[in-house]
């Protein structure tokens, strides 16, 4: 880490402000867990193979996005009535219902 880097100094200053707000052990534990969770999420995101939004939209509901691990057992059989419905990819219907047409992001 470069101590003379302004971005690094800004991060350290922000961390110092967060530590100054800690008043008891539960606040300290919560801060530590939050920092660990953000770091773990960043590492987890880097491992995933990214896929196009359209290919995600074409998948069945509850299927994973990209190359996440699948459960090591057979999927639970559930009736089709309980399965969540996908939005129709119809421009006419989406305009009539005033909802976004293609992307949700």
N, C-alpha and C positions, 0 to 999 in steps of 0.2 A: 504494500500500500504506500502510496506517495503522500507524505504529510503535507506537501506544498500544493497539492491538487485542491482547487476550491470546492469541487463537488464532494470530495472526501471530507473536507472540513465542515461542509454544510450537513452532511450525514451525521458526523460526530456531534455537531451542535444540536441537531434534532434529537439524537439519542440521549444527550445530556438533559434536554428539556423533559423528555419522557421519564427519565430516571428521577428528576427532581419532583415530578408529580406523585411518585410512589410514596405513600404515607404509612402503609402497614404491609404485613407479609402477604396478605391475599392480593393486594395490588401488585406486588412484586412478582408473585406467581403468575398472575394473569398476564402481565407484561411479557414475562419469559415465554409463556405458552403461545402468546400471539406472535412473538418474533419467530419462534420455532415453526409455527404453522405456516407463516408466510414463506419462510425459507424452504420448507418441505414442499409446498405447493409449487414454488419456482423450480425446484429440482424435478418434481413429477411432470410438470409441463414440458420440460426439456426432453424427457424420454419419449414422449408420444410422437408418433408419425402423424403429421398433419394431413388432413384430407380436405377436399373442396366442399363448400357449403351445400352444393346441389347433391352431392353423393350422400351427405348426411340426411338431407331431406327425403331422399328416396328410400331410406331404410325403414324397416318396421319400427314402431314405437318400442321403447325400452331397449333397443339395441345400442351397443356402445358407439361412441364417436371416435373414429380413428382406430388405433390398435391397442386399446386398453385390454387388460386381461379379462377373459370370460370366466364365469364360475366353472369349476371343474365337475359339474354334475349336469344331468339333463334338466332343461328348463321346466318350470312348473306349468302344468297344463291348466289354463284358465279359459273360461268360456269367452267367446268372441264379444259377447255383450259387455263384459267388464273391461275389455281392452280399450284404451283411449283412442278416440277417433282422430285421424289426421285432418288438417284443414284442406279443403279442396284447392288444387293449384289451378283455379279458373279465374282469369282476369275479370270476367263479367261479374261473377259472384262476389269477388273481393271488392270491386268498385261499388256494387250495390250495398254491401255490408260495411263499407268504409273501413276496410282492414288492409294492411300492407300486402302487396301482391306476391313478391318473391322472397324477400329476406326478412328474417326476424331480428337481425342484428344491425 
